[in-house]
Amino acid sequence: MLHACGLPPPKTLLVHGWWSVNGAKMSKSTGNFIDPFEFCRNWSVDALRYFLIREMAVGADSDFSLEQFLVRYNSELANNLGNLVNRTLNMTARFAGGVVPAAEAAAEPERELQALWPQTRDEVLRLNAGLQFHLALERTMTFVTATNAYIEKRAPWKLAKDPSPAGQALLGTSLATMAEALRLAVALLAPVVPATTEKVRAGLGLPPLTSWAGELDWGARLTGAKFGAVDILFPKPPPPAKP
């Protein structure tokens, strides 16, 4: 039909696999299906979208279960990304009055994280171009994990107790590094969790993401930015009711 209309044929076909539910074929007659509207009322559109893209390798079949959804939700969204957002905003508010300091004392931990970023960015872009979205999300989350590990290594809560100029410079550098790594990570996640991305960017004092120009380059654009508050992005599920 495209040829008959004088239109060029597609250059790429994205053909996804089939979803089963709890190991069985989806069937409306048997009730073995997930109502996405009801599911998103309990969780969120971003969380469901993240799971679907993270769980399925394009072209292969995959299985949906609430148990596996909760594994991804808790370990990757709540405990990893959500934790990074909370720590970055809260520590900046607590130790710098909510204003991002300049990075003035970069050392090996900062250089290691900065070196990891271009590797992550380039690999994620390559994987997305090859339709390997699940692996692109995995690499992005690896960078988020590395940023949380950086925070543990630098321990800003300890640096804040050092009143010396060197200690305060290192504290400012740590907060600036955390903020920039968070900004970059959510930029990579924007196509998958757009509502979450905009909430984080608003908390970082940034406008909505409308252009990719310079968004994936490590820099100091957040220096002097005034952070705001962000509600819990991925609330933990309530404990199961006792019998």
PELIN-V779806 format. One record per backbone hydrogen bond with DSSP energy under -0.5 kcal/mol. CO is the residue of the C=O (numbers start at 1). NH is the residue of the N-H. Records with the same first field share a line. If there is no record, write none. Layout:
CO=NH + NH
This chain:
1=5
2=7
3=6
13=15
14=16
18=62
19=26
20=64
21=24
24=21
27=31 + 32
31=33
32=27
34=36
35=39
36=40
37=41
38=42
39=43
44=48
45=49
46=50
47=51
48=52
49=53
50=54
51=55
52=56
56=58
57=60
60=17
62=20
64=22
65=69
66=70
67=71
68=72
69=73
70=74
71=75
72=76 + 77
73=78
74=79
76=81
77=82
78=83
80=84
81=85
82=86
83=87
84=88
85=89
86=90
87=91
88=92
89=93
90=94
91=95
92=96 + 98
93=97
96=99
98=227
100=224
102=104
107=111
108=112
109=113
110=114
111=115
112=116
113=117
114=118
115=119
116=120
117=121
118=122
119=123
120=124
121=125
122=126
123=127
124=128
125=129
126=130
127=132
128=131
131=133
132=136
133=137
134=138
135=139
136=140
137=141
138=142
139=143
140=144
141=145
142=146
143=147
144=148
145=149
146=150
147=151
148=152
149=153
150=154
151=155
155=158 + 159
156=160
158=161
159=162
161=163
164=168
165=169
166=170
167=171
168=172
169=104 + 173
170=174
171=175
172=176
173=177
174=178
175=179
176=180
177=181
178=182
179=183
180=184
181=185
182=186
183=187
184=188
185=189
186=190
187=190
189=192 + 193
193=197
194=198
195=199
196=200
197=201
198=202
199=203
200=204
201=206
202=205
203=228
208=210
212=215 + 216
214=217
220=223
222=225
225=100 + 227
